[in-house]
Amino acid sequence: MTLVAGIDSSTQSCKVLVCDADTGAIERSGTAPHPDGTEVDPRHWWTALQSAVEGAGGLDDVAAVSVGAQQHGMVCLDESGDVIRDALLWNDTRSSEAAADLVDDLGGAAEWAKRIGVVPVAAITAAKLRWLADHEAEHAAATAAVCLPHDWLTWRLSGSIDIGTLHTDRSDASGTGYFSAESGAYQFDLLELAMRGRRPQLPTVLGPSGSAGQTANGATLGPGAGDNAAAALGLGAQPGDCIVSLGTSGVVSAVGHTAPHDPEGIVAGFADATGRQLPLVCTLNGAPVLAAVAAMLGVDFDELDRLALSAPAGAEGLTLVPYLEGERSPNLPNATGALHGMTARNLTSANIARAGVEGLLCSLAYCLDKISAHGVDAERIILVGGGARSKAIREIAPAIFGRPVAVPTPGEYVTLGAARQAAWTLTRADAPPDWTAGDTTTYTAAPTPEVLDQYRRAQPLTLGQGV
């Protein structure tokens, strides 16, 4: 049996799966925590990776390894390959003003969308580099190379200390703010714009089954991938599939062949891990909305589900616009949530529960509409993440989305996608190996466009823009 390993270095932890290269069957696994924070020393990731690998029985017997990881994190290295400062992660918002400045410097959001299909926000690497140039000039001056979390970990696995041997892939590069997923090339003038004229070295961008070298034990190193692209690969998503990931945040992405150029900056033109495109929209408000509604009602999640499913579609006119943590899609960082349409008759626990579930799903349907408007087909929804454990979410989702909703067995799909990529590097075939997908339950329901219409009427009231 030929074995391969997939690694997921997320914000919270590092996970390792060792799999059969032919079938994808999981043979062993390991995990280790990451420290909290939005600013983390990358060496903590390396320590966690080593611990997780040890828990998975080591990598001595694997033929290939690939790393999937959190996207956008800024890792700055000096000429010797040493880390200059702690990495600024995707969720570090100190670069908000820098992002706005970058947008203006190029002539506005439409110009960014035209150039690379991505408009800088605080999460994007380019915004973090601008912040570095403006606030830590000595660190910016010492930065000889900039890479991303999975780039750095792959490089460490290779044992190299030469920054000229850093590698990345299209999916992660497309989240930097200086790479075009459509052309497949860096836009060095945008890097220089971010760095106030400086041009540090960037990782070489590999193809989907390319090799980033070898580990000390001779295992082939895959190119790696950003977490969303790795998850899509692990799920076996194809054109026509739209992945809705309902975790702390909400992420809607769709595998396709068309690179979007959204002048609003809502749809990010990212690449996937197979050579195609992965347009993506991210919300700030995900499964915690359900927790907040449950806490308000004083019930657990099972009772929240029961209440929501006992109420009629539309909650008798009650609508929750769930911007409890501000919002990114649309870009309203200071927005608050609101419950609309309250009357003495409809203000019941069941309707409030229903409005919470429907409001969350409608905010994701808003994201799906934005992706679809850019010519991306979405025939089927694949629902994953912690929020997919909610019975009410699973049963109401197809009515809100107006499409069948497939819910896979819970699993580590980023890690599995990285392992599948590792297996692909061994064959160099035109497509990744056809690993058997796990069990999937498909939910269907009659569409309820009237619920979406109700949400759309309430949303501008929340935004202060009138009906």
C-alpha positions, 0 to 999 in steps of 0.5 A: 500500500502506498501512503500519502499524508495531508496536513491542515494548518488552520487558525486553531490547530494542525491536523494530519491524515495518513491515507491510502494513495489509491482509495483515500482510506484514512489509515491514521491521524494526529492533531495538535493545537495552535496558540490563540491570537491574530498575530502568531509566531510561525514557529508555533505552527511548525512545533504543532505540525511536528507534534501532529505528525508524531501523533499520526505515526510519523511520515517515514513511510509516506510517499508524498505530503501536501499542506493545506492552511489558513489563507492570507497570513503574512509571513516575512523572512529575511535574507537568511530565511529567518522569521522577522516578526510574528505572522499577521493572520487573516483575522487581524484587522489592524490593516483595515485602513491600509486596505482602504488606502490601497484601494484608493491608490490604484484608482478604486475597487473597480480597478482592483477587480479588473486587474486581479479579481480581488479588492483588498480588505483587511484580511488580504495579504497586500493590506497587511504588507502596506500596514507593515510598510507604514508602521514597521519600516525597519521590518519592511526594509528587512523583508527579503521574502514574503510567503503564506502559512502553507508556503512556509510549512512546505518549505520547512518540511523540505529542510531548505534554508534558501528563500529562493526555494519557496513554493506556493500554489494558485489557490493561496496566491490568489488571496494575496492581492498581488496575483491574478487567478485568471492569468496565473501570474503575479502582479509585481507592481501591486506588490510594490504598491503595497510595500511602498516601492519595495519588491521582496521575493515571492514563492514560485507558483506551482501547478496543481500536481507540481512538486515543491521538492522532497522531505528529508525522508524522500517524500514528494512535497505537493504544492499545497493549497489554501484551506477553501480550495483544499476543502473543495478538493477533499469534497470532490466538488465539481463545476455546478457545485457550490460549497456553503461552509457554516462555521464561525463565519460563512463561506460560499464558494463555487468551482467553475471556469470563469474568473469573476471581476466584481467591482463591488469587491464582494466576490473574490476571484480566487483559484481552486486546487485543480486549475479551475476557479473558485469564486468566493464570498465570505460573511462574518456571521456564521453558526454563532448566530444560532448560538445567540438566538438559542441563548436569547430563547434560553434553549439548547440547539436541539430545542432551537431546531424543534422550535424553528421547524414548528414555525411556518416558513417566513416566521409569520413576517418576522425577519432577522438580519443577522449582522451580529458582528458587523458584516463583510458581505456586504462590507459593513464592519459597523453594522448591527443585527436587527429583528424586523416585522415584530407584532404582538401575534408573531413574537413567539419563541418558535417564530424567533427561532425560525427567523434566526435560521432563515436569516442566517440562510438568507445572508448566505443566499445573498452570497450565492446570488452574488456569485451566480451574477458573475456567470457561475452555475450553482446546481447543487449546494454542498453544506459543511461546517459546524452549522450543518449539524443543525437539523433546522439548517439542513431542512430549511436550506434547500427551500431558501437556496432553491436547490438540493442540499447535499450534507456529507458525513462530517470530516476533515475535508481540508486535510483530506484534500491535501492528502488527495493532492499529495497522491496526485503529485505521485501520478502527475495525471490530468486529474486527481485520483478518484477517491470514493466520497463518503456518505452524503445525505441530500435534502430537498424542499419546495423553494420559498422565494417569498422568504428571500423577498421578505429578507430583501425588504428588511435588509436595507432597513438594517443598512439604513438605506431605506426600502 
